[in-house]
Amino acid sequence: MLQERLRTTTWSNAGEAYEVSFDMDLPKIRMERKFPALPFVPDDTKDLNERCEMILNMQANGLKTRLKHTGSKCVTIGISGGLDSTLALIVIARAFDMLKLDRKGVMAVSMPGFGTTKRTKNNAQHLCELMGVTFQEISIGSAVTQHFQDISHDPDSHDVTYENSQARERTQVLMDLANQCGGFVIGTGDLSELALGWATFNGDIMSMYGVNCSIPKTLVRHLVHHAALTSGEELCALLEDVLDTPVSPELLPPVDGVISQKTENIVGPYELHDFFLYYMLRFGFTPTKIFHMAQSAFAGTYDDATIKKWLGIFYKRFFMHQFKRSCLPDGPKVGSVTLSPRGDWRMPSDASSRLWLDEIEAL
């Protein structure tokens, strides 16, 4: 943990004591140390189960504190049938149980749009029924179509406006429903999405409390899987189907009823991005060092060109989308890596990524 001790030390010149300038010709060496491909996820099964249970309780306790502080007995959440909203609903149910509040105060809203598939829509409704929360379906199609007319946008143009209009309409629905019941909106976005800026400004990134804000995507999967293993047979089967569903915002029309927009095909594999994120934020390692570590961790899975490609995209997106993270809602800190503008992370929204991208290009 030397790197972390140096980074967090109270001595301003601590790093200087370890700097020695010299010139030396080094032979080409091969890295022999192995690094875990999933640094956020414990390798040991017993440790993983204990960690998952602890994290779920930390998330639930954070929300419990906010509910108790505000006196709210109602929350709204957009439920999509995907991983993040499923985990958020599991956490909300725990928090309500801790406070002995009626789960009917949880208003889970399915808002099918232009890209919603039958599989995710049905899973969302079935999940709410099994968990005993209030379920409501509000289609956003007509509202967004009207919005396209208002702003003179061609609905056949499936661009960023087409996608973000749906995300923002969903957020408006949730906010207004929360006003009606005297509650607040629970955000579902995770740490990996925040790092990549894979969220709509004034859309799904906005809420009154984000329960998943410090949970990386690779860990989200294990938390949902842990919840499945500790649930009844029917709920377990449903959660396993959610785990098998491709990660997607479902904003583009499906093809033959199947999800056409797969997130990892666009922004890259989350296991790579979580690896980059962990070693960049926790230890402050350079892109070159992270690249060589990734070569070791993902040997046989990704070649050098693939790792380099997604490393560059990670840094580019990370710097480009800081402005979104500057206005994050509150949420619980779980683990040592977070991006809260009020906690561990300080970064100007207009910081340049040029030095880091130049280093990656030179690899």
C-alpha positions in Angstrom: 0.0 0.0 0.0 3.0 2.3 -0.4 1.5 4.1 -3.3 -1.7 4.9 -1.3 0.3 6.0 1.7 2.3 8.4 -0.4 -0.8 9.7 -2.1 -2.7 10.4 1.2 0.2 11.4 3.4 -0.1 14.7 5.4 3.6 15.5 4.5 3.7 17.7 1.5 7.2 16.7 0.5 6.8 13.0 1.2 7.1 12.1 -2.4 10.3 14.0 -2.9 12.1 11.9 -0.4 11.6 8.9 -2.7 12.7 10.6 -5.9 16.2 9.8 -7.2 17.2 11.0 -10.7 19.4 8.7 -12.8 20.0 7.4 -16.3 20.1 3.7 -17.0 19.7 1.5 -20.0 17.2 -1.3 -19.1 16.8 -4.5 -21.0 13.3 -5.5 -22.2 11.7 -7.2 -19.3 8.5 -9.2 -18.9 6.0 -8.6 -16.1 5.6 -11.7 -14.1 3.3 -10.5 -11.3 -0.3 -11.3 -11.9 -3.0 -8.8 -11.1 -6.7 -9.7 -10.5 -8.9 -8.9 -13.5 -11.7 -7.8 -11.2 -10.1 -5.7 -8.5 -13.4 -4.7 -7.0 -14.5 -8.3 -6.6 -12.9 -10.7 -4.0 -11.7 -14.0 -5.4 -12.6 -16.1 -2.4 -16.3 -17.2 -2.5 -16.9 -16.9 1.2 -15.2 -13.5 1.3 -17.3 -12.4 -1.7 -20.6 -13.5 -0.1 -19.7 -11.6 3.2 -18.6 -8.6 1.2 -21.9 -8.5 -0.8 -24.0 -8.8 2.3 -22.0 -6.0 3.9 -22.3 -3.7 0.9 -26.1 -4.3 0.5 -26.5 -3.3 4.2 -24.3 -0.2 3.8 -26.4 0.9 0.8 -29.6 0.2 2.7 -28.4 2.0 5.8 -27.5 5.0 3.8 -30.9 5.2 2.4 -32.5 4.5 5.7 -30.7 7.5 7.2 -32.0 9.7 4.4 -35.6 8.4 4.8 -35.5 8.9 8.5 -34.0 12.4 8.2 -36.6 13.6 5.7 -39.5 11.7 7.3 -40.4 10.3 3.9 -42.5 7.2 3.6 -42.6 7.2 -0.2 -39.9 6.9 -2.9 -40.1 6.6 -6.7 -37.8 4.6 -8.8 -37.6 3.9 -12.6 -37.6 0.1 -13.0 -36.3 -1.1 -16.4 -35.7 -4.8 -15.9 -31.9 -4.1 -16.0 -29.2 -4.7 -13.5 -28.8 -1.2 -11.9 -32.5 -0.6 -11.2 -32.9 -4.2 -9.9 -30.1 -3.6 -7.4 -31.5 -0.3 -6.4 -34.9 -1.9 -5.8 -33.4 -4.6 -3.7 -31.6 -1.9 -1.6 -34.8 0.2 -1.2 -36.7 -2.8 0.0 -34.1 -3.5 2.7 -34.2 0.1 3.8 -37.9 0.1 4.1 -37.8 -3.2 6.0 -35.2 -1.7 8.4 -37.6 1.2 9.2 -40.6 -1.1 9.3 -42.2 0.9 6.5 -44.8 -0.6 4.1 -43.1 -1.6 0.9 -46.2 -0.2 -0.9 -44.6 3.1 -0.3 -42.0 2.2 -2.9 -43.5 3.4 -6.3 -41.6 1.5 -9.0 -42.4 2.9 -12.4 -41.9 1.1 -15.7 -41.7 3.7 -18.5 -41.5 1.8 -21.8 -40.1 3.8 -24.7 -39.0 3.2 -28.3 -36.3 0.7 -27.4 -38.1 -1.3 -24.6 -38.2 -5.0 -25.2 -40.9 -7.5 -24.0 -38.3 -9.3 -21.9 -37.2 -6.4 -19.8 -40.7 -4.9 -19.5 -42.1 -8.2 -18.2 -39.1 -8.8 -15.8 -39.6 -5.3 -14.4 -43.3 -5.9 -13.6 -42.7 -9.4 -12.3 -39.9 -8.2 -10.0 -42.1 -5.5 -8.4 -44.9 -8.0 -7.8 -42.5 -10.5 -6.1 -41.0 -7.8 -4.0 -44.4 -6.4 -2.9 -43.9 -2.8 -4.0 -46.3 -0.6 -5.9 -46.0 -1.0 -9.6 -47.1 1.5 -12.2 -46.6 1.5 -16.0 -46.4 4.9 -17.8 -45.6 4.8 -21.5 -43.4 7.7 -22.6 -43.9 7.2 -26.3 -46.6 9.8 -26.9 -45.0 12.4 -24.6 -41.7 12.1 -26.4 -43.3 12.2 -29.8 -45.1 15.4 -28.8 -41.7 16.8 -27.6 -40.1 15.9 -31.0 -42.9 17.9 -32.7 -42.3 20.9 -30.3 -38.6 21.1 -31.1 -39.0 20.1 -34.7 -36.9 16.9 -34.4 -37.2 14.1 -37.0 -38.2 11.0 -35.1 -36.5 8.9 -37.8 -33.2 10.5 -36.8 -32.0 8.1 -34.0 -29.4 10.5 -32.7 -28.4 11.7 -29.3 -31.5 13.9 -29.1 -33.7 10.9 -29.9 -32.1 9.0 -27.0 -31.8 11.7 -24.4 -35.3 12.9 -24.8 -36.5 9.6 -23.5 -34.2 9.6 -20.5 -35.2 13.1 -19.6 -38.9 12.4 -20.0 -38.5 9.4 -17.6 -36.8 11.6 -15.0 -39.6 14.2 -15.2 -42.2 11.5 -14.6 -40.4 10.2 -11.6 -39.8 13.7 -10.1 -43.5 14.7 -10.5 -44.8 11.4 -9.1 -42.4 11.9 -6.1 -44.0 15.3 -5.6 -47.4 13.8 -5.6 -46.6 11.3 -2.9 -44.4 13.6 -0.8 -41.4 11.4 -1.4 -38.2 11.6 -3.5 -36.6 9.9 -6.5 -34.0 7.1 -6.0 -31.2 7.1 -8.7 -30.0 3.9 -10.1 -26.8 4.8 -12.0 -23.5 3.0 -10.9 -19.9 4.1 -10.5 -18.7 2.8 -13.9 -21.4 4.8 -15.7 -20.4 7.9 -13.8 -16.7 7.4 -14.7 -17.6 7.0 -18.4 -20.2 9.7 -18.5 -22.7 7.1 -19.7 -25.7 9.0 -18.4 -28.0 11.7 -19.6 -27.4 15.2 -18.0 -30.7 16.3 -16.5 -31.9 12.8 -17.2 -31.1 9.5 -15.4 -28.0 11.1 -13.7 -30.5 13.3 -11.7 -32.2 12.1 -8.5 -32.6 12.9 -4.8 -30.4 10.0 -3.7 -28.3 7.6 -5.7 -27.9 4.3 -3.9 -25.6 2.7 -6.5 -23.3 5.7 -7.0 -20.1 4.0 -5.6 -20.8 0.5 -6.9 -18.9 -0.4 -10.1 -20.7 -2.4 -12.8 -18.6 -5.6 -12.2 -19.7 -5.6 -8.5 -23.3 -4.8 -9.4 -23.5 -8.2 -11.0 -22.3 -10.0 -8.0 -24.6 -8.1 -5.6 -27.6 -9.0 -7.7 -26.4 -12.6 -7.9 -25.9 -12.7 -4.1 -29.5 -11.4 -3.7 -30.7 -14.1 -6.0 -29.0 -16.9 -4.0 -30.5 -15.6 -0.8 -34.1 -15.2 -2.2 -36.9 -17.6 -2.8 -37.0 -19.9 -5.8 -39.2 -17.7 -8.0 -37.4 -14.4 -7.3 -34.0 -16.2 -7.7 -35.0 -17.4 -11.2 -36.1 -13.9 -12.1 -32.9 -12.2 -10.9 -30.8 -14.8 -12.8 -32.7 -13.8 -16.0 -32.0 -10.1 -15.3 -28.3 -11.1 -14.9 -28.4 -12.8 -18.3 -29.9 -9.8 -20.0 -27.5 -7.7 -22.1 -26.6 -4.3 -20.5 -28.5 -1.7 -22.5 -30.2 1.7 -22.0 -32.8 0.5 -24.5 -33.2 3.8 -26.2 -33.0 2.6 -29.8 -35.7 0.4 -31.4 -35.1 -3.3 -31.0 -34.5 -5.6 -33.9 -37.0 -8.5 -34.2 -37.9 -7.9 -30.5 -34.3 -8.2 -29.4 -32.2 -5.5 -27.7 -30.2 -3.7 -30.5 -28.2 -1.3 -28.4 -25.7 -3.1 -26.2 -23.7 -0.7 -24.0 -20.4 -2.7 -24.0 -20.3 -2.6 -27.8 -20.3 1.2 -27.6 -18.2 2.2 -24.6 -16.2 -1.1 -24.2 -16.1 -4.0 -21.7 -16.9 -3.0 -18.2 -14.4 -5.4 -16.8 -11.6 -3.4 -18.5 -13.0 0.0 -17.5 -13.4 -1.0 -13.9 -9.8 -2.2 -13.9 -8.6 1.1 -15.3 -10.8 3.0 -12.9 -9.6 1.2 -9.8 -5.9 1.7 -10.4 -6.2 5.2 -11.7 -8.3 6.5 -8.8 -7.1 4.5 -5.8 -3.4 4.4 -6.6 -2.9 7.3 -9.1 -1.1 5.0 -11.5 -0.1 6.3 -15.0 -1.8 5.0 -18.2 1.5 3.2 -19.1 1.6 1.3 -15.8 -2.1 0.5 -16.0 -1.7 -0.7 -19.5 1.1 -3.2 -18.6 -0.9 -4.4 -15.6 -3.9 -5.0 -17.8 -1.7 -7.0 -20.2 -1.0 -9.3 -17.3 -4.5 -9.4 -15.8 -6.3 -10.0 -19.2 -3.7 -12.2 -20.9 -5.6 -14.5 -23.2 -8.8 -12.5 -23.0 -7.9 -9.2 -24.7 -4.9 -8.4 -27.0 -2.7 -5.4 -26.6 -4.4 -3.4 -29.3 -7.8 -3.9 -27.7 -6.6 -2.9 -24.2 -4.9 0.2 -25.7 -8.1 1.2 -27.6 -10.4 1.0 -24.6 -7.8 2.6 -22.3 -7.8 5.6 -24.6 -11.6 5.8 -24.7 -11.7 5.5 -20.9 -9.5 8.5 -20.3 -11.1 10.5 -23.0 -14.6 9.9 -21.7 -13.5 10.3 -18.1 -12.2 13.8 -18.7 -14.9 14.8 -21.1 -17.8 14.1 -18.7 -16.6 15.5 -15.4 -19.2 18.2 -15.7 -21.9 15.6 -15.1 -20.2 14.3 -11.9 -19.9 17.9 -10.6 -23.7 17.9 -9.8 -24.2 14.4 -8.5 -26.9 13.8 -6.0 -26.1 12.4 -2.6 -25.4 8.7 -2.1 -23.6 6.3 0.2 -19.8 5.8 -0.1 -19.1 2.1 -0.4 -15.5 1.1 -0.7 -12.4 3.2 -1.3 -13.1 4.5 -4.9 -15.8 7.1 -5.3 -16.4 10.1 -7.6 -18.5 12.3 -5.3 -17.7 16.1 -5.8 -18.4 16.5 -2.1 -16.2 13.7 -0.9 -13.1 12.1 -2.4 -13.0 13.5 -5.9 -11.9 17.0 -6.9 -11.6 17.8 -10.6 -12.3 20.8 -12.8 -14.9 20.2 -15.4 -12.6 21.6 -18.2 -9.5 19.6 -17.3 -7.6 18.5 -20.4 -6.9 14.8 -21.1 -4.1 15.6 -23.6 -1.1 14.5 -21.5 -2.8 11.2 -20.7 -3.9 10.5 -24.2 -0.5 11.3 -25.6 1.0 8.8 -23.2 -1.4 6.2 -24.4 -0.7 6.9 -28.0 3.0 6.3 -27.4 2.4 2.9 -25.9 
